[in-house]
C-alpha cells in the first residue's frame, strides 16, 4: 500500500508526541493535524479560500451523508469529492460507522451491515463492507475508513465485545472490497472504555495491515477521564510508522492531551458547531459572544489572533450579529475557531520539534482551565 | 457643501446615461454604481474581502435598524459605521423613511415624524428630522439621507401630495439638523407615480440644495412601466453636476434602463435576497438552482463569469447545497449575484464611455428577456 507516505519528523522527549509529514494523493500535510468537518461536502458557511486562510489543510466528509445526497455516483460524475467541493488539498471520508451511534433510532444492525432510514425523507440506505467501500471509492477521498460499529456509552462489555469482533470482520471485508490504489484505507479500533477490548481490537486491526489506524468509539458520551484512558490504552499499540487518527475528538484540551499520547490526526465539529452557536475558543477558555458584556467590548475575540474575525472585528460587533441572527456571526466565529485549532496544531508541532511538549501541554491546559472557571 | 465631489467623466450620445467619479470622505467610486445592502451593518453572509472581490465599492446600511440594534451611540463608540462593520470604502445610510412603507403596520406618522414599534421586541423608536440626523451623524456614513415619507402603491393622489409636502418640510429640517461637515446629505424626491408631484418635489428639493439627489418611493409595488415613468419624469430635473440615486432599485432590467435615464447610484436587496433563495442572475435571465435539472448540470452558474462561485463550482454542487439547506449555498449565490451586478455596472460604464449605451442596454434587455421566457 504505497498510496500513503508517512514520515515521523520529530519525537518529543518526555511524552509520546511526535510530528510527521503525511503525503497523500492530493498533497502533503503536517501532523499533528486537525481536519474541519464538512459532512455533506461543505464546511458550513466557509469557502475553500477562507478555510485555507484558517490554516485548514485536509477536510473530512461523510460517506453516509453524501451517499444519501447527492449520491456517490453524482459526486463521482462531478470529478470526485475534491472537485465537487472545490478543495484542492487532501480529504478523508468517514465510513458511516459513526452514524451507527449518532442515528441510533434510525438504523438496524446485522452481521451483514447497517440499514439506515434517513431522518430527512425516509430514504433507505444499506451499508455493508462492500457498499461502504464502493461508495468511498466513488467519492474518491484521499483516505477512506473501514465500516465500523460504534457502540454508545454507557454500553455493557458483552455488547462492546460484539461490536469489536464485528468491526474486525467488517474491516477485513473492507480491505478486500477496497478497489482504488490511489486511496488510502484506515482501520478503526473499537472497544469502548474497556482497555482489554481496546487491546484486542488494536492488535487484530494492526495485524490485518492498513495505511493508517484510527481510534473510534470515543466522544460518544463517556467522561474525559475514560476517554483519556481509552486513548492511552490504544495509542502505544498502533505502529509508529503509520498515522494515528483520533476520530471525532475533540475539544482543545482533549486534542492537546491526545497529542501527548502520540495521536497525529483529529477531527471534530466543535469549532464550527460551537462557532455557529456564538461560542469562541481562546487560550483562556471559551467566550460566549451572546453575553451582554460582549456587547460593549471593543476588543477582538482573542487578542493577538491573526484570523479575519479578530483582525477586523470587535466582540461588540459579533454580539450584534448574533443578537440579530445575522449569518455573518456564525461564519466569523467558525473562522476564528478553526484558526484557533490550526494555530494550536502549529504551536504543538513546534513544541514537539523543540522537545518541550509536556510543558507546552501543561501550560495550555492550566491557562485554558483557569479562563474557563473565571468567566 | 464641499464634502462630496462629483465629476461627470463621460456622457452617452443617444441616451441620458453618464459616467462619473464620486469622491467621499472614505474614498472615490465610479458611477454608475451599485451598492449592496447591509441594513444591520452586514451584507448577509459575506465578509468585506469577499464583497471587494465581488466588485462592491460602497455599501448601504439602515439608520432605523442600526438605531434599534445595537444603537447609534454604540456604533459611534466603536468608531462609526465603517469601523464597526470593517468596511474601508464609502458607506451610505438610509434614513428610515423606507420603513414608513415597509413597516406600515408598526408605525404612526405625524407632522413631527414617525413613531415605530419594533416588530422584533416592541421597542419604540421615534424618528423626526432631528432624531434622524442625530442618528445618522453618529453612525457616520459618508452619505446620510433626509427623512422622507415613502407612500405605498397604490396611493391616492392627495395622500401622495401630503407625503411630498411633508417630505419637503422634513428635508428642510434635516438640512438644518445635519451637523457633520464630513458627511454628505442627499435629498429625496417623492411623488409616487404622479409626474406632476414628482416635478413639484424635484424642483423644491433641488432648490433647497443637497450634495446629491435621490428618487425615493419607487419599488413599492408599482408596475415596471409606472416606475420607468416616475424616473423619466424626475431624472432630467436633477442637477447634472450632482449624483442621482435611484433608491431600492432594482432588478437588472430596471437598473440598466435607469442608467439610460441618467441615474448614477442604485441599491437593492435583490442580488443577496434572491441569492439566499437559490436564484441566480445571469445575462440570460434568472436561474433557479433548486430546479432538479441543475442537480445534473456540471457547468457553472454562468459561463465566463469570474466570481468565486462560477470559478469553483458546478450548478450541481449548488443544487446539492440548497437541497441540504447548507449555508454555503446562499453565500455563493450572493457572491455570484453581486459580482453579476457589479460587472453589469462596469460594462455599462464602458458602454457610456464609448458612446454606445443605447445599443448595450437594448441588447442586454433582449437577451435577458429571451432567457427568462425560455427557462
Interface residues (C-beta under 8 A of the other chain):
Chain A: X40 X41 X42 X44 X45 X46 X47 X48 X49 X50 X69 X70 X74 X77 X78 X84 X85 X86 X295 X296 X298 X308 X312 X313 X314 X316 X317 X319 X320 X321 X323 X324 X326 X327 X328 X330 X331 X332
Chain B: X40 X41 X42 X44 X45 X46 X47 X48 X49 X50 X69 X70 X74 X77 X78 X84 X85 X86 X295 X296 X298 X308 X312 X313 X314 X316 X317 X319 X320 X321 X323 X324 X326 X327 X328 X330 X331 X332
